[in-house]
């Protein structure tokens, strides 16, 4: 499914691009050594601190001063912009629902095909008479 303007604002698209670029840069620079490691991502704009952490607790320790971060696991094959958009959207919704990422790990699909129910809700919200609540 193409990412349509109705489903993603320019800010969301830019944040997803930053997030995707950060993950893919680590994979390009470090290759397989990056797989299985963690990045700390700012919910506000999808940026990272540029570091790659060996474990999620290490990433949390370095970002404890910023409660608006979530932590993403680097997967083989990198992270496409669409997937980054979905992961970032889920993380933002989890934060709004009260998840404290430093204390718990929200289960966030990291592949586009796993975000089907979320995408379906977004499409319903855009249907005639629906309201987008992204």
MILUM-75634 format. One line per 4 residues: number of its first residue (from 1); their letters; for each residue x, y, z of N, C-alpha, C, O. Coordinates in steps of 0.02 Angstrom, whole numbers. Layout:
BEGIN
NUM) a) X,Y,Z,X,Y,Z,X,Y,Z,X,Y,Z | ...
// end
This chain:
BEGIN
1) xxxx) 42,-59,0,0,0,0,44,62,0,88,67,43 | 34,108,-46,75,169,-45,56,212,15,-1,214,37 | 105,246,42,94,291,97,62,354,69,95,392,33 | -1,365,86,-38,421,58,-37,480,107,-32,469,167
5) xxxx) -41,541,81,-42,600,125,-97,598,177,-89,625,231 | -154,566,161,-209,563,210,-189,522,271,-215,533,326 | -144,475,262,-125,432,318,-64,457,356,-55,439,414 | -23,497,325,37,522,359,46,596,344,45,617,286
9) xxxx) 55,635,396,69,705,387,142,712,364,180,663,368 | 161,769,340,230,780,319,277,771,379,332,744,371 | 256,793,438,297,784,498,308,710,513,363,690,530 | 254,670,507,260,598,520,306,565,469,346,522,486
13) xxxx) 299,586,406,341,558,353,414,575,366,458,532,360 | 428,639,383,497,660,397,526,622,457,584,601,455 | 486,614,509,509,578,569,524,504,551,575,477,573 | 481,473,512,491,404,491,554,398,449,592,350,455
17) xxxx) 566,446,406,626,446,364,689,451,407,737,415,395 | 688,496,457,746,502,502,760,436,539,817,414,544 | 706,405,564,711,343,600,740,288,555,786,253,573 | 711,281,496,734,232,448,807,243,429,848,197,428
21) xxxx) 824,305,414,893,322,395,943,304,451,997,279,437 | 924,318,513,969,304,570,983,229,575,1040,209,583 | 930,188,571,939,116,576,981,90,517,1027,51,526 | 964,112,458,998,88,398,1071,112,395,1113,77,368
25) xxxx) 1085,170,423,1154,194,426,1197,148,470,1254,132,453 | 1169,127,526,1206,80,570,1219,15,533,1274,-13,539 | 1170,-10,496,1180,-72,459,1232,-64,404,1272,-109,391 | 1232,-6,371,1281,7,318,1351,12,347,1398,-16,320
29) xxxx) 1357,48,402,1423,61,432,1451,0,468,1511,-14,466 | 1407,-38,503,1431,-92,545,1412,-162,522,1433,-211,551 | 1372,-165,470,1352,-230,443,1317,-273,493,1275,-250,531 | 1334,-337,493,1300,-385,536,1312,-372,610,1274,-396,652
33) xxxx) 1363,-333,627,1375,-316,698,1318,-274,726,1309,-272,787 | 1281,-240,684,1226,-197,706,1163,-237,721,1121,-215,761 | 1155,-295,691,1095,-335,699,1088,-359,771,1136,-385,800 | 1028,-350,798,1014,-371,866,1031,-318,918,1020,-328,978
37) xxxx) 1058,-262,896,1073,-208,943,1016,-157,943,966,-167,907 | 1021,-105,981,965,-59,994,982,13,978,1040,35,985 | 932,50,956,938,123,948,884,155,991,829,128,1001 | 900,214,1018,852,254,1056,824,306,1008,861,345,979
41) xxxx) 758,306,1000,725,349,951,680,400,988,642,381,1033 | 686,463,969,644,515,999,575,513,967,569,514,905 | 524,510,1008,456,509,983,438,573,945,399,572,898 | 466,628,966,448,693,937,465,697,863,424,722,823
45) xxxx) 524,673,844,545,685,775,579,626,741,604,632,685 | 582,568,774,612,508,744,687,509,742,718,464,713 | 718,558,773,792,561,773,819,514,827,784,492,872 | 884,500,822,918,459,872,978,498,897,994,552,872
49) xxxx) 1011,471,948,1071,504,973,1133,481,934,1189,502,949 | 1123,439,883,1178,417,841,1215,357,868,1262,333,836 | 1195,332,925,1230,276,956,1192,211,944,1131,211,933 | 1228,157,947,1201,90,942,1217,55,1008,1275,54,1028
53) xxxx) 1167,28,1041,1176,-1,1107,1173,-77,1104,1136,-106,1064 | 1213,-109,1146,1216,-182,1147,1152,-214,1173,1134,-269,1152 | 1117,-179,1218,1056,-206,1246,1006,-150,1258,1023,-91,1259 | 944,-169,1266,892,-120,1280,906,-84,1346,899,-23,1349
57) xxxx) 925,-120,1400,940,-84,1462,997,-32,1454,996,20,1486 | 1047,-47,1412,1100,2,1399,1071,65,1366,1088,121,1385 | 1027,55,1318,996,112,1284,954,154,1334,957,215,1333 | 917,119,1376,876,153,1426,920,193,1473,905,251,1489
61) xxxx) 974,163,1496,1019,197,1543,1046,262,1514,1053,312,1550 | 1062,263,1450,1090,322,1419,1037,375,1402,1054,432,1388 | 973,356,1403,919,403,1386,872,416,1444,819,444,1434 | 891,396,1504,846,400,1561,822,472,1574,768,482,1602
65) xxxx) 860,521,1552,841,591,1560,786,612,1510,757,665,1518 | 773,570,1460,724,588,1409,668,535,1407,676,483,1375 | 612,549,1440,557,501,1441,520,495,1374,475,454,1367 | 539,536,1325,505,536,1260,545,498,1208,543,514,1149
69) xxxx) 581,446,1231,617,401,1186,586,332,1189,558,312,1240 | 591,296,1135,575,225,1136,635,189,1105,679,222,1077 | 636,124,1109,695,86,1091,678,35,1038,632,-5,1046 | 716,37,984,703,-7,927,760,-56,917,819,-37,922
73) xxxx) 743,-117,903,789,-171,891,810,-170,818,766,-167,774 | 873,-173,803,896,-172,733,887,-242,704,912,-291,731 | 851,-246,648,835,-310,616,875,-319,552,895,-269,521 | 887,-380,531,919,-391,466,877,-360,411,816,-361,414
77) xxxx) 909,-332,362,872,-302,306,854,-229,317,829,-197,271 | 867,-203,376,854,-133,388,782,-117,402,742,-161,419 | 766,-54,395,700,-29,411,677,19,356,707,72,347 | 625,0,321,598,43,269,559,101,300,541,99,359
81) xxxx) 547,152,261,512,211,286,441,195,306,417,220,357 | 407,152,269,338,133,288,337,97,354,296,110,397 | 385,50,362,389,14,427,405,62,483,378,57,537 | 451,109,470,469,158,521,409,200,541,399,217,599
85) xxxx) 368,217,491,308,256,505,261,218,551,234,247,599 | 251,154,537,207,113,578,235,105,649,198,113,698 | 299,88,654,330,79,720,325,144,761,307,143,820 | 342,199,730,340,264,764,268,282,784,257,308,839
89) xxxx) 220,267,741,150,282,757,126,239,815,92,265,860 | 143,175,815,125,132,871,157,157,936,125,160,988 | 220,175,932,255,199,992,224,263,1019,217,272,1080 | 205,308,975,172,370,997,105,355,1030,88,385,1081
93) xxxx) 67,308,1002,3,290,1032,14,256,1099,-24,268,1146 | 65,215,1105,80,181,1168,98,233,1222,76,228,1279 | 137,283,1203,156,336,1250,95,374,1274,87,388,1333 | 50,390,1226,-12,424,1245,-55,382,1292,-91,409,1334
97) xxxx) -50,316,1285,-88,270,1327,-55,258,1395,-82,223,1437 | 4,288,1405,36,283,1470,97,237,1475,123,227,1530 | 119,209,1420,178,166,1422,239,208,1439,251,261,1410 | 278,183,1486,341,215,1504,396,170,1476,410,117,1504
101) xxxx) 425,190,1421,471,147,1384,533,128,1424,563,76,1410 | 553,168,1472,611,151,1513,595,93,1560,641,59,1583 | 531,82,1574,512,29,1621,482,-32,1588,485,-87,1616 | 455,-24,1530,422,-80,1496,434,-76,1421,446,-22,1394
105) xxxx) 428,-131,1389,439,-135,1317,372,-148,1283,344,-203,1288 | 347,-98,1249,284,-107,1212,298,-152,1152,350,-147,1120 | 251,-195,1137,258,-239,1079,236,-200,1017,177,-185,1009 | 284,-186,975,271,-145,916,292,-185,855,348,-209,851
109) xxxx) 246,-194,806,266,-230,746,322,-192,710,320,-131,704 | 372,-228,687,427,-195,653,429,-213,579,480,-205,546 | 374,-236,555,367,-250,484,298,-226,461,250,-231,499 | 294,-200,401,233,-172,375,175,-222,376,119,-205,394
113) xxxx) 189,-284,358,136,-334,355,106,-349,423,51,-376,427 | 141,-333,478,115,-345,544,73,-287,570,42,-293,623 | 71,-232,534,32,-174,555,-36,-170,525,-67,-116,525 | -61,-225,498,-124,-225,462,-183,-197,502,-221,-157,474
117) xxxx) -192,-217,564,-250,-193,602,-245,-118,614,-296,-84,614 | -186,-93,625,-178,-21,636,-194,17,572,-229,67,573 | -169,-7,515,-184,25,451,-258,23,436,-286,72,410 | -291,-32,452,-362,-38,440,-401,14,480,-448,44,455
121) xxxx) -381,26,543,-414,77,584,-404,146,554,-449,188,556 | -344,159,526,-331,224,496,-375,234,435,-402,289,423 | -383,181,395,-426,186,335,-498,198,355,-533,238,323 | -523,163,407,-591,173,430,-601,244,454,-654,274,443
125) xxxx) -551,271,487,-557,340,513,-564,390,455,-592,443,464 | -537,372,397,-541,417,339,-603,406,296,-616,444,250 | -641,354,313,-701,340,274,-752,397,283,-748,434,332 | -798,405,236,-848,458,243,-883,454,311,-908,401,331
129) xxxx) -884,510,345,-914,512,412,-865,494,467,-880,504,526 | -806,467,450,-755,449,499,-711,509,516,-711,558,479 | -676,504,569,-631,557,590,-562,527,599,-554,478,635 | -512,557,567,-443,533,576,-418,553,644,-421,611,663
133) xx) -393,504,682,-368,517,749,-296,495,756,-274,477,811 | -258,497,701,-188,475,700,-152,490,759,-92,474,763
// end
